[in-house]
């Protein structure tokens, strides 16, 4: 049996003015089929408007409240809510809560592409 163990302190982290992304599975970590991670959005901040041309994205709110913009719609999401966004769909999320929002994120490709819109 072959497996890959990634310790929390070894997770790749992308820092942004709006928050951060932490990755725990993707093609660079030996997982070619999907990407998994966490998205942290600071209070009152919004991540960049973007899309993923090569994969579907699923977000699950673990903590906090966000307003998720999908195309021309705004969807309010709280703890326990999940949204699936098809490939090539422009979207972003704004933290509308009183604490850092934490989202679990999954993509249907191990090599997720992101295009800023």
Order of alpha helices (4+ residues) and beta strands (2+ residues): beta-beta-beta-beta-beta-beta-beta-beta-beta-beta-beta
